[in-house]
Amino acid sequence: MDTIYFDTETSGLDPFKHRPTLFQIKRASDKTIRIFNPGKAKLGSSKKIKGIKELLESNLVVGHNLKFDLKFLKHHFNIEPSNIFDTYIAEILISGGQKARQKGAATLETVAQEYTGIQLKKDQNVRQSFNGQELNQEQIQYAAMDVAVLPEIHAKQRQQLKELGLEKVFATEMSCIPATVWLELSGTPIYLEGAKKLEQETKEKLESSRLTVLTILKEAGYRNLDLEGMPAVNLDSPAKLLKALKAIGLDLASTDESTLSTLKHPVGKALKEYRKHQKLLNTFLEKLPKHINPATGRIHANFNQYGTLAGRFSCSKPNLQQLPRDKNIRALFKGNNGSKIITADYSQIELRILAEVSKEPKFIELFNSGGDLHKLTASLVFNKPLDQVSKEERNIAKTINFGLSYGMGGGGLQSNLKDNGIEISSDDARKYIDTFFKSYPNVKRYLEEAGQSAVKYNEIRNIAGRLIKYRPATNESERAAILREGKNNPIQSLNADILKAAMGRLYHKLRPHSAKLINVVHDELVFEVPGEHAETVSRIVKEEMEAAGREYLKSLPVIAEVTVSDVWQK
């Protein structure tokens, strides 16, 4: 097997609208860089395309940001390399995730300069000049250099990955790239007529909630009224809204969500309702239809598989991971032509990871017996038998269980519970948290040690070996942030590793079943499949997701919950 250094030039960024205009190929065993115009393949050079397909699918392919290149290869020529080394992902991994959050820190220009000392000339005019015609010397030099720098970068990154013990994590990342290509090319179906109807309904709710806020202000004594006798207040201006609230006797520092959550005056709840409808309308319902690709009639979002410090996916244009868990919103994503939507998510995966890493016996015993962890926590916190735990007490315990692994304190517990209609005092919040940690001493010890280690060494690893680095704290606020992230990042990042391992498995397993991967949301995978394949695919998805989890969690079962429906459900 040879190593192939590879890059493409294209006529644009959209594989459905644009085309590859150049392939640059260099074998490790050959000093020559070969430049090939794939556009000519449609005019009788299909034999060459078949040769390139065999070359790329039977050797190790090294490139920078390979997801981009592989989308064009798959869509236009059905070329699917799976043995790959992406120098872009490698660079972010080596940086401990730091370069995931630094714009331009992992571009080919930056990486080439760091590893080879060569300054690539990324002239925008030259980049956009590849149109399938004869190349001039400047274009040849530009194209060739993108491949010429790869061997040295590849060699040095391989060494660093080995020295840092990141080879296994990197292999997981590489297995996930073809799956991410599959995800982006699949696109997400959307019921456009339903979206328009929901948009109109939300506009009506927004107007109603606006009038509710203004009525409360008026009844509370606000005197600056408009010609219709309603308060003349721009609710979308934080400064003007704050002034209005102070005018009715509410001495607030701001109008942000956390402040409104602690406000006992009815205007706080009304404003949150107003903002909920406003966000739904402005962020999602008005924007989603604008992202429909005319070539496919689907939304093809950008999924960045190393989008955060901890290695989780991020999503943009549009952000399909931040859609509200509202059944009306999710119902807009429905299968086409009788196909089914399969939604699969890991059950309480972060709590299971916390059980594994902390070795907390009560957690492990509970998960192995199939019991209810939230009910157990409630019984311990409220000191009552399991069968006497109320629904509200279980909800409080659920918030505690999930929140404490994120470093949540008493104020956060109060705020989160209030958002769910449960009010407790600050003393009760502190008492509940203290009781939780007394009940689960291994959890307490693990979280404290993880946080302190992150602060001391400015880095931490999860049990898969993924490295997470922090910038040294320069003040107490930054130190507190590292302490908090150090507790959660090993858990959150392992969640990402498990999900990526599952995606890599499913990319291969589901190929015979015409399945499309249409969304990824932290611990959840969403597929669209022909109706006749739904039962088989749902079984495979469950099996492979759970098998991926078992690679990392050895003390307790990993459960994937799978739903088959006409729409995206959970």
Secondary structure by P-SEA (a helix, b strand, c coil): cccccccccccccccccccccbbbbbbccccbbbbbccccccccaaaaaaaaaaaaaacbbbbccaaaaaaaaaacccccccccccaaaaaaaaaccccccccccccaaaaaaaccccccccccccccccccccccaaaaaaaaaaaaacaaaaaaaaaaaaaacaaaaaaaaaaaaaaaaaaaabbbbbaaaaaaaaaaaaaaaaaaaaaaaaaaaaaacccccccccccccccccaaaaaaaaaaaccccccccaaaaaacccaaaaaaaaaaaaaaaaaccccccccccccccccccccccccccccbbbbbccccccccccccccccccccccbbbbbbbbbcaaaaaaaaaaaccaaaaaaaaacccaaaaaaaaaaccccccccaaaaaaaaaaaaaaaacccaaaaaaaaaaacccccaaaaaaaaaaaaaacaaaaaaaaaaaaaaaaccccccccbbbbbbcccccaaaaaaaaaaaacaaaaaaaaaaaaaaaaaaaaaacccccccccccccbbbbbbcccaaaaaaaaaaaaaaaaaaaccccbbbbbbbbbcccccc
